[in-house]
């Protein structure tokens, strides 16, 4: 009797234990765990059929099941029968960061890592550009200063002359007219605002970085106007009428058949005269773009980082100058328009050295471009003389070698793990570009009634510098 009771007790205990274990299993997966339906948001989807793994949400699907069974043997059909299986990441628990960018291969993991380490930098540029200096509007004289023509005490006065050499008098015929050339020294190109945006993405190997930028400086528009003025006027004390003095008017002196003249000793010194007013306006545009690959030959965490650069640079420099005015005696409106455009492009090489600590960086970088300049230049004139009223146009274009050098020094501080601020100084030099105000050839023929022959000279090239401070903010995107 006792043996039967012990046997029955053992059988009952085993049966109860088996039932308790089965009662704790997932009815859909057959695996141990809490019996909570999975719906892709921390829950099991009905009839999911996934192998389970232990998570805080209960039984969750294995992330490595690409095309799991969708039907439990003997169970009802799945509710989404006929539809394509969901992606793996849709069955991951909330908070799992693998999501849509979950990598399944080494290459995909490398691409995702490069994207996560990409960055963007925005620069504010405060640059000064090469000024016009004291560029003379016209041809310089021999033995005389074209911009300071009046010296009544010594008698060295550069009289305004008509094209036939006669001295110009004012409308009333009371005073001689003195011609004064103008320069562009009052037009300044300092403190020009600009912007640049740079995007960078490291390579999959981590030994280099792809970088691209576009930048632009705000357009410069400068102008001035000159009007006639009286110099050394003496009035009769009785009548109050002027008895002596000169009237100074703006003018553009010319060469004669390519030769400079002495206005004090030569009766034939042709000038373009503006006896009412002379207005000068200029416009300058500067912008560019660049693509660079940075290679780090030694990939380590040392404070000193050396990189070599290779890429391609493009720069556009466009400039124009307009000279207009009025010659009331001859009923003319002399007009001269000059334009120049430089499109510089070519391969770039360079190097950078950067020292960094936990929060600070200091660096210096230089880039040299083997640039080719596709330039376009033109000069147009209208109504310069009574016998030369018809307009003329002279244009030329060509390609030349224009090397470009850019050097930058900077310091940066890491504000957060994703944001850094940077301050630096840059110098951009273009060796051999065309400037509109330097392209003029102010020449007159030896024949009084011949053409003025104002033209453009594309061989007259100079160095253009853009330099100043940069203030930058760099942000790690992902």
C-alpha positions as CSV (number, residue, x, y, z in Angstrom):
1,X,0.0,0.0,0.0
2,X,2.8,2.4,0.9
3,X,4.6,1.6,-2.4
4,X,1.5,2.4,-4.4
5,X,1.1,5.7,-2.6
6,X,4.7,6.6,-3.3
7,X,4.5,5.6,-7.0
8,X,1.3,7.6,-7.4
9,X,2.8,10.7,-5.7
10,X,5.9,10.5,-8.1
11,X,3.7,10.2,-11.2
12,X,1.5,13.1,-10.1
13,X,4.5,15.3,-9.4
14,X,6.1,14.6,-12.7
15,X,2.9,15.3,-14.5
16,X,2.4,18.6,-12.7
17,X,6.0,19.7,-13.3
18,X,5.7,19.0,-17.1
19,X,2.4,20.9,-17.3
20,X,3.9,23.9,-15.4
21,X,6.9,24.0,-17.8
22,X,4.7,23.9,-20.9
23,X,2.4,26.5,-19.5
24,X,5.4,29.0,-19.3
25,X,6.4,28.4,-23.0
26,X,5.7,30.7,-25.9
27,X,2.7,29.2,-27.8
28,X,4.0,30.4,-31.1
29,X,7.7,29.8,-31.0
30,X,7.9,26.8,-28.8
31,X,10.8,28.3,-26.8
32,X,10.9,29.0,-23.1
33,X,9.9,32.5,-22.1
34,X,7.0,34.7,-21.3
35,X,3.8,34.2,-23.3
36,X,3.5,37.7,-24.7
37,X,2.5,38.2,-28.4
38,X,5.2,40.0,-30.6
39,X,4.0,42.8,-32.9
40,X,7.3,44.3,-34.0
41,X,7.2,47.0,-31.3
42,X,8.4,45.0,-28.3
43,X,5.7,42.3,-28.8
44,X,5.4,39.0,-30.6
45,X,3.4,39.1,-33.8
46,X,0.7,36.4,-33.9
47,X,1.9,33.3,-35.6
48,X,5.3,34.7,-36.0
49,X,7.1,31.4,-35.7
50,X,10.5,33.0,-34.9
51,X,13.1,31.3,-32.8
52,X,13.1,33.2,-29.5
53,X,15.8,34.9,-27.5
54,X,15.5,36.3,-24.0
55,X,14.9,40.1,-23.9
56,X,13.3,42.5,-21.4
57,X,10.2,42.4,-23.6
58,X,9.9,38.6,-23.5
59,X,10.7,36.3,-26.3
60,X,12.1,38.2,-29.3
61,X,13.1,37.1,-32.8
62,X,16.7,36.3,-33.7
63,X,18.2,39.2,-35.7
64,X,19.9,36.6,-37.9
65,X,16.8,35.0,-39.3
66,X,16.5,36.4,-42.8
67,X,13.4,34.5,-44.1
68,X,12.0,32.7,-41.1
69,X,9.0,30.3,-41.2
70,X,5.7,32.1,-41.1
71,X,3.4,29.2,-40.1
72,X,3.4,27.0,-37.0
73,X,2.8,23.4,-37.9
74,X,-0.8,22.6,-37.2
75,X,-1.7,26.2,-36.6
76,X,-3.8,28.7,-38.6
77,X,-2.2,30.5,-41.6
78,X,-0.3,33.8,-40.9
79,X,-2.3,36.9,-41.1
80,X,0.0,38.5,-43.7
81,X,0.1,35.5,-46.0
82,X,1.2,36.4,-49.5
83,X,3.1,39.6,-48.5
84,X,6.9,39.9,-48.6
85,X,8.6,39.2,-45.2
86,X,9.5,42.2,-43.1
87,X,13.0,43.4,-42.8
88,X,15.1,42.2,-39.9
89,X,15.2,45.6,-38.2
90,X,11.4,45.7,-38.0
91,X,11.5,42.8,-35.5
92,X,14.2,44.3,-33.2
93,X,13.2,45.6,-29.8
94,X,12.7,49.3,-29.2
95,X,15.9,51.1,-28.6
96,X,18.0,48.8,-30.9
97,X,20.2,51.1,-32.9
98,X,20.8,48.7,-35.8
99,X,17.6,49.8,-37.6
100,X,17.5,50.4,-41.4
101,X,21.3,50.8,-41.6
102,X,21.9,47.4,-40.1
103,X,25.0,46.0,-41.8
104,X,25.2,42.4,-42.9
105,X,28.6,42.5,-44.7
106,X,32.0,44.0,-44.0
107,X,31.7,46.4,-46.9
108,X,28.3,47.7,-45.7
109,X,29.6,48.2,-42.2
110,X,32.5,50.2,-43.6
111,X,30.2,52.4,-45.7
112,X,27.9,53.0,-42.7
113,X,30.9,53.9,-40.5
114,X,32.2,56.4,-43.0
115,X,28.7,58.0,-43.2
116,X,28.5,58.2,-39.5
117,X,31.8,60.0,-39.3
118,X,31.1,62.5,-42.1
119,X,31.1,66.2,-41.2
120,X,30.2,69.7,-42.5
121,X,32.1,73.0,-41.9
122,X,30.7,76.4,-42.5
123,X,33.2,79.3,-42.9
124,X,32.6,83.0,-42.6
125,X,35.3,84.8,-44.8
126,X,36.5,88.3,-44.2
127,X,38.9,88.9,-47.0
128,X,40.7,91.8,-48.6
129,X,41.2,91.7,-52.3
130,X,43.9,93.3,-54.5
131,X,43.1,96.9,-54.8
132,X,43.2,99.0,-58.0
133,X,46.0,101.0,-56.3
134,X,46.8,104.2,-58.2
135,X,46.0,102.7,-61.7
136,X,45.8,105.6,-64.1
137,X,42.8,106.0,-66.4
138,X,44.7,106.8,-69.5
139,X,48.4,106.8,-70.6
140,X,51.1,108.5,-68.4
141,X,52.8,111.5,-69.8
142,X,56.5,112.1,-70.3
143,X,58.0,114.6,-67.8
144,X,54.7,115.4,-66.2
145,X,52.2,114.1,-63.7
146,X,48.9,113.6,-65.4
147,X,47.0,113.7,-62.1
148,X,48.5,117.0,-60.9
149,X,48.4,119.3,-64.0
150,X,48.0,122.7,-62.4
151,X,51.0,124.8,-61.2
152,X,50.1,128.5,-61.9
153,X,53.3,129.9,-60.3
154,X,55.7,127.9,-62.5
155,X,53.6,128.0,-65.5
156,X,53.7,124.2,-65.8
157,X,50.1,123.7,-66.8
158,X,48.7,120.8,-68.8
159,X,46.1,122.5,-70.9
160,X,43.2,120.6,-72.3
161,X,43.6,120.2,-76.0
162,X,41.2,119.3,-78.7
163,X,42.2,116.4,-81.0
164,X,43.8,118.9,-83.4
165,X,46.1,120.3,-80.7
166,X,44.3,123.6,-80.0
167,X,43.8,124.6,-76.4
168,X,40.3,124.1,-75.2
169,X,38.5,127.2,-73.8
170,X,35.4,127.3,-71.7
171,X,32.1,128.1,-73.3
172,X,32.3,131.8,-72.6
173,X,35.9,131.9,-73.7
174,X,37.1,133.5,-70.5
175,X,39.4,130.9,-69.0
176,X,41.7,128.2,-70.4
177,X,40.8,124.6,-69.6
178,X,43.3,122.3,-67.8
179,X,43.0,118.5,-68.2
180,X,43.5,116.3,-65.2
181,X,43.7,112.5,-65.4
182,X,42.1,110.4,-62.7
183,X,43.2,107.2,-61.0
184,X,41.4,104.4,-59.2
185,X,43.1,104.8,-55.8
186,X,39.8,105.8,-54.1
187,X,38.3,102.4,-54.8
188,X,39.2,100.0,-52.0
189,X,38.5,96.3,-51.8
190,X,39.2,95.7,-48.1
191,X,37.0,93.7,-45.7
192,X,34.9,91.9,-48.2
193,X,32.4,89.4,-46.7
194,X,32.1,85.8,-48.0
195,X,31.2,82.3,-47.2
196,X,32.3,78.7,-47.8
197,X,30.7,75.4,-47.0
198,X,32.8,72.2,-46.9
199,X,31.6,68.6,-46.7
200,X,33.9,65.7,-45.7
201,X,33.6,62.0,-45.5
202,X,36.3,59.5,-44.4
203,X,37.2,56.6,-46.6
204,X,36.2,53.1,-45.6
205,X,39.8,52.2,-44.7
206,X,40.1,55.2,-42.4
207,X,43.4,56.4,-43.9
208,X,41.9,59.3,-45.9
209,X,39.1,61.7,-46.3
210,X,37.1,63.0,-49.3
211,X,36.4,66.7,-49.1
212,X,34.5,69.2,-51.3
213,X,33.8,72.9,-50.9
214,X,32.2,75.8,-52.6
215,X,32.8,79.5,-51.7
216,X,32.1,83.0,-52.8
217,X,33.0,86.6,-52.0
218,X,30.3,89.2,-52.1
219,X,30.3,91.3,-55.3
220,X,32.1,94.6,-55.1
221,X,30.5,97.6,-56.7
222,X,32.4,100.9,-56.5
223,X,32.0,104.2,-58.2
224,X,33.0,107.9,-58.0
225,X,32.3,111.0,-60.0
226,X,34.5,114.0,-60.9
227,X,33.2,117.4,-61.9
228,X,35.0,120.5,-63.2
229,X,36.4,123.0,-60.7
230,X,37.9,126.5,-60.7
231,X,41.5,127.0,-59.6
232,X,43.4,130.3,-59.0
233,X,40.5,132.5,-60.0
234,X,41.2,136.2,-59.4
235,X,38.3,138.7,-59.4
236,X,38.3,142.4,-60.4
237,X,37.8,144.4,-57.2
238,X,35.6,146.9,-59.0
239,X,33.4,144.9,-61.2
240,X,33.7,141.6,-59.4
241,X,34.2,139.8,-62.7
242,X,36.8,137.0,-62.9
243,X,40.0,138.2,-64.6
244,X,42.3,135.2,-64.3
245,X,42.3,131.5,-63.4
246,X,41.8,128.1,-64.9
247,X,39.0,125.5,-65.0
248,X,40.2,122.0,-64.3
249,X,38.2,119.2,-66.0
250,X,38.6,115.4,-65.9
251,X,40.3,113.9,-68.9
252,X,41.9,110.7,-70.3
253,X,45.3,111.2,-71.8
254,X,46.3,109.1,-74.8
255,X,49.5,108.0,-76.5
256,X,50.2,108.9,-80.1
257,X,50.8,105.9,-82.3
258,X,51.9,104.0,-79.2
259,X,54.3,106.7,-78.0
260,X,53.9,108.7,-74.8
261,X,53.9,112.5,-75.2
262,X,55.2,115.5,-73.3
263,X,52.2,117.7,-72.8
264,X,54.3,120.7,-71.8
265,X,56.4,120.7,-74.9
266,X,54.2,119.1,-77.5
267,X,51.3,120.7,-79.1
268,X,49.8,117.4,-80.1
269,X,48.8,115.7,-76.9
270,X,45.4,114.0,-77.5
271,X,42.9,113.7,-74.6
272,X,39.4,112.5,-74.1
273,X,37.7,115.5,-72.4
274,X,34.8,115.6,-70.0
275,X,33.9,119.3,-69.5
276,X,30.7,118.5,-67.6
277,X,31.3,115.4,-65.5
278,X,33.1,112.1,-65.5
279,X,31.7,109.0,-63.7
280,X,33.6,105.7,-63.1
281,X,32.1,102.5,-61.8
282,X,33.6,99.1,-61.2
283,X,32.3,95.6,-60.4
284,X,34.2,92.5,-59.3
285,X,33.1,88.9,-58.7
286,X,35.1,86.1,-57.1
287,X,34.0,82.5,-56.4
288,X,35.3,79.0,-56.6
289,X,35.0,75.3,-55.8
290,X,37.3,72.4,-54.9
291,X,37.4,68.7,-54.5
292,X,40.2,67.2,-52.4
293,X,41.4,63.8,-51.2
294,X,43.4,63.8,-47.9
295,X,45.6,60.9,-47.3
296,X,47.1,60.0,-43.9
297,X,50.1,57.8,-44.5
298,X,50.4,56.7,-40.9
299,X,47.1,56.0,-39.1
300,X,47.7,56.4,-35.4
301,X,46.6,58.5,-32.5
302,X,49.7,60.6,-32.1
303,X,49.2,64.3,-31.4
304,X,51.0,65.3,-34.7
305,X,49.1,64.4,-37.8
306,X,50.5,64.8,-41.3
307,X,48.3,64.5,-44.4
308,X,49.0,64.8,-48.2
309,X,46.4,66.4,-50.5
310,X,45.4,65.9,-54.1
311,X,42.4,67.2,-56.0
312,X,41.1,69.8,-58.4
313,X,40.4,73.5,-58.0
314,X,38.2,75.9,-60.0
315,X,38.2,79.8,-59.6
316,X,36.2,82.4,-61.4
317,X,37.3,86.1,-61.4
318,X,35.2,88.5,-63.3
319,X,35.6,92.3,-63.4
320,X,34.2,95.3,-65.3
321,X,34.9,99.0,-65.5
322,X,32.6,101.7,-67.0
323,X,33.8,105.2,-67.8
324,X,31.1,107.6,-68.8
325,X,30.7,111.4,-68.9
326,X,29.7,114.4,-70.9
327,X,31.5,116.8,-73.3
328,X,29.0,119.6,-73.7
329,X,31.1,121.7,-76.0
330,X,31.2,118.9,-78.7
331,X,27.8,117.5,-77.7
332,X,29.3,114.1,-76.9
333,X,28.9,111.5,-74.2
334,X,32.2,109.6,-74.2
335,X,31.8,106.1,-73.0
336,X,34.4,103.4,-72.4
337,X,33.5,99.9,-71.2
338,X,36.1,97.2,-70.2
339,X,35.4,93.7,-69.1
340,X,37.6,90.7,-68.2
341,X,36.8,87.2,-67.1
342,X,39.2,84.6,-65.8
343,X,38.2,80.9,-65.5
344,X,41.1,79.1,-63.7
345,X,41.1,75.4,-63.2
346,X,43.6,72.6,-62.7
347,X,45.0,69.8,-60.5
348,X,45.9,70.6,-56.9
349,X,48.5,69.1,-54.6
350,X,49.4,70.0,-51.0
351,X,50.1,69.0,-47.5
352,X,48.9,69.8,-43.9
353,X,50.4,69.4,-40.5
354,X,48.1,69.4,-37.5
355,X,48.8,69.1,-33.8
356,X,45.9,68.2,-31.6
357,X,45.1,67.5,-27.9
358,X,41.9,66.5,-26.3
359,X,40.2,69.8,-26.9
360,X,42.6,72.0,-29.0
361,X,44.0,71.8,-32.6
362,X,46.6,73.9,-34.4
363,X,47.4,73.4,-38.0
364,X,49.0,74.8,-41.2
365,X,48.1,73.8,-44.7
366,X,49.3,74.7,-48.2
367,X,47.8,73.9,-51.6
368,X,49.3,74.5,-55.0
369,X,47.3,74.4,-58.2
370,X,48.8,74.0,-61.6
371,X,46.1,76.3,-63.0
372,X,45.1,77.0,-66.6
373,X,43.3,80.3,-67.2
374,X,40.7,80.6,-69.9
375,X,40.3,84.3,-70.2
376,X,37.9,86.6,-72.1
377,X,38.6,90.4,-72.4
378,X,36.8,93.1,-74.3
379,X,36.8,96.9,-74.7
380,X,34.0,98.9,-76.2
381,X,34.0,102.7,-76.9
382,X,31.4,105.2,-78.0
383,X,31.5,108.9,-79.0
384,X,35.0,109.8,-78.0
385,X,35.6,112.5,-80.6
386,X,33.4,114.5,-83.0
387,X,35.1,112.8,-85.9
388,X,35.0,109.4,-84.2
389,X,31.4,109.1,-82.9
390,X,30.7,105.6,-84.0
391,X,31.2,102.9,-81.4
392,X,34.0,100.3,-81.6
393,X,34.5,96.9,-80.0
394,X,37.7,95.0,-79.5
395,X,37.7,91.5,-77.9
396,X,40.1,88.7,-77.4
397,X,40.3,85.4,-75.6
398,X,42.9,82.7,-74.9
399,X,44.4,80.2,-72.5
400,X,47.4,80.8,-70.3
401,X,49.2,79.2,-67.4
402,X,48.1,80.7,-64.0
403,X,49.5,78.9,-60.9
404,X,47.5,79.3,-57.7
405,X,48.8,79.0,-54.2
406,X,46.7,78.9,-51.0
407,X,48.1,78.7,-47.5
408,X,46.1,78.6,-44.3
409,X,46.9,78.6,-40.5
410,X,44.2,77.9,-37.9
411,X,43.4,76.9,-34.4
412,X,40.3,75.0,-33.3
413,X,38.6,74.1,-30.0
414,X,36.2,71.1,-29.5
415,X,33.1,72.5,-27.9
416,X,31.3,69.2,-27.7
417,X,32.0,65.7,-29.1
418,X,30.2,66.8,-32.3
419,X,30.9,70.5,-32.6
420,X,34.1,72.4,-32.9
421,X,34.9,76.1,-33.6
422,X,37.9,77.3,-35.7
423,X,39.6,80.6,-36.4
424,X,42.3,81.0,-39.1
425,X,44.0,83.2,-41.6
426,X,44.3,82.4,-45.3
427,X,46.1,83.8,-48.3
428,X,45.0,82.9,-51.9
429,X,47.3,84.1,-54.7
430,X,46.7,83.8,-58.4
431,X,49.8,84.5,-60.4
432,X,48.9,86.0,-63.8
433,X,45.3,87.1,-64.3
434,X,43.6,89.7,-66.4
435,X,42.1,92.8,-64.7
436,X,39.7,95.0,-66.6
437,X,41.4,98.3,-65.6
438,X,44.8,97.0,-66.7
439,X,43.7,95.7,-70.1
440,X,43.2,99.1,-71.7
441,X,45.6,100.4,-74.3
442,X,44.9,104.1,-74.4
443,X,46.3,104.9,-77.8
444,X,45.5,107.4,-80.6
445,X,46.7,107.3,-84.2
446,X,49.0,110.0,-85.5
447,X,46.2,111.0,-87.9
448,X,43.8,113.6,-86.5
449,X,40.8,112.0,-88.2
450,X,42.0,108.5,-87.7
451,X,40.6,105.9,-85.2
452,X,41.3,106.3,-81.5
453,X,42.5,102.6,-81.3
454,X,41.5,102.1,-77.7
455,X,41.9,98.3,-77.4
456,X,42.5,95.5,-74.9
457,X,45.8,93.8,-74.2
458,X,45.4,90.3,-72.9
459,X,49.1,89.9,-72.4
460,X,49.0,92.5,-69.5
461,X,48.6,90.1,-66.6
462,X,49.2,90.6,-62.9
463,X,49.0,88.8,-59.5
464,X,45.7,88.8,-57.7
465,X,45.6,88.2,-53.9
466,X,42.7,87.5,-51.6
467,X,43.6,87.2,-47.9
468,X,42.0,87.5,-44.5
469,X,40.4,85.8,-41.5
470,X,38.0,82.9,-41.4
471,X,35.7,81.9,-38.6
472,X,34.3,78.3,-38.8
473,X,31.9,75.9,-37.2
474,X,32.4,72.2,-37.9
475,X,29.7,69.6,-37.1
476,X,29.9,65.8,-37.0
477,X,26.7,64.8,-38.9
478,X,26.0,61.3,-37.7
